[in-house]
Amino acid sequence: MHLSSPPTDTHQRRWVLICAVLASTMAFVDESVVNVALPRMEADLHTSLSAMQWVINAYTLCMSALLLIGGAAGDRFGRRRIFMIGVSLFTLASVACGLAPDPGALIGARALQGVGAAFLIPCGLALISAVYPENERGAAIGVWSGASAVAAGAGPIIGGWIVDHLSWRAIFLINPILSIPTLWIAVRYLAESRETQRHPSLDWAGALSVFLGLGAIVYGLIAAAARGWGDAEVSGTIVAGTALLLVFVWIEKKSSAPMMPLGLFGSRQFSGVNILTLLLYGALAGTFFFVPFLIIQVHGYSAAAAGAIFVPFALILGALSKWSGRLMDRFGARRPLIIGPTIAGVALLMLAVLSGDGRYFSFILPMVVLAFGMAITIAPLTTTVLNAVREEQTGVASGINNAAASVAGLLVIAVMGTVALSVLDLEFDAHLRRAQPSSEVRREIDAARGGFIMPRAPVQWSAPERASLELIAKDSFVGTIYLVLLVMAALAFASASIAVLMIQ
């Protein structure tokens, strides 16, 4: 064993767990709150859906590309040290987000948040793994995932209230408040742990190639909405990005200290659980990106009401995650990893079918079912990742699994954002042909193309014209998001099939 970590007692383990929960809450709260604020950001900054995709994807891209470096850096230079660097950088970037004067500055600050998250997330989980024995690890990770989920679930309703009554900028001040106790606990109670076998350097060549590769692919996928799939720049960047990812694999194969050791994927269990993560978390990311637009833009609920939709999801997830971890410890991973994603797929189908009518309960019920499915899944999934590798590789393994979840969201939001804009145009055309509205209504609909904001009628319009515009726009947005949610349900069911085929 090449793991250096001092002995720990129950008291210290508890503080490690609390610190990891607070840090992961920063990342999870930020992600969930930003989703609720996206419609207001798009309107206030007078920008497009593609800019909102980048507000999410700049964060996700940097986190995805550097998560593996973050895990490896923690293993080699000290998990406590790298963890604290990540928390500090995330906090400073959050302040920059709140002060951003335009979409470009906001996207840049979100990218810096992603860098901070790439260091704090894998090191937090690795710190838990380092102090808890294997027979208690599942329950500890269940507590971590459940408590983080509860805090992250409270974030949208609090953040929604802030968006409604203050400004979307104020939501980024949540993170500095959480960082103070996190850093205090880390300084006072966390012991350093690291892998004692040293390597000459970190795999920066691998990190650069995967960052550029993913960035090029995402740029091409998002640009396709405006330029079309046949555009030379779109196809060229996607091809170049794919080539860079192949270079990344070659670098990892040749490196003496790879950030993603390809040998780990020789384990069928490890490969299977990461493919499952890719599919399932892609479905969640796409759902949580688009549903706030449906709730706020189409059905007219406030940002706080939209945030409250996610509260039952978080509460149920938090209440059941520790039980799920113990279930994993007792019965193994395969059955929970089949049943949980299947239930999640059913929930997303329910959301697609029910949410178009705009009733609040039509959102709450699917979220309850989705929470139950994810509660069954998360702790067994995370524990399976850590148990599939040697103890000194837990930081890298955690980084790979978190990277899989992040890359899933990155690609799904890029692809489905472009697809959604294309489908929305088709929906507009179909409803315009059916309704045959006035030329004024047609002009407002045409002006709304390329964005994801519901067109609003000028105050001087007659009641029939206002009703016609609202009906065409509403039906078009509902039809578009219905298709998106069907695709997300298919991804969830596909993840369950991976568990059937690959998880022992």
Secondary structure, DSSP 8 states (H G I E B T S, - for coil): --EE-----HHHHHHHHHHHHHHHHHHHHHHHHHHHHHHHHHHHTT--HHHHHHHHHHHHHHHHHHHHHHHHHHHHH-HHHHHHHHHHHHHHHHHHHHH--SHHHHHHHHHHHHHHHHHHHHHHHHHHHHHS-HHHHHHHHHHHHHHHHHHHHHHHHHHHHHHHHS-GGGGGGHHHHHHHHHHHHHHHH----EESS--S---HHHHHHHHHHHHHHHHHHHHHHHH-TT-HHHHHHHHHHHHHHHHHHHHHHH-SS-SS-GGGGGSHHHHHHHHHHHHHHHHHHHHHHHHHIIIIIIT---HHHHHHTTHHHHHHHHHHHHHHHHHHHHH-SHHHHHHHHHHHHHHHHHHHHHGGG--THHHHHHHHHHHHHHHHHHHHHHHHHHHTS-GGGHHHHHHHHHHHHHHHHHHHHHHHHHHHHHHHHHHHHHHHHHH---HHHHHHHHHHTTS-S-----TTS-HHHHHHHHHHHHHHHHHHHHHHHHHHHHHHHHHHHHHHHH--
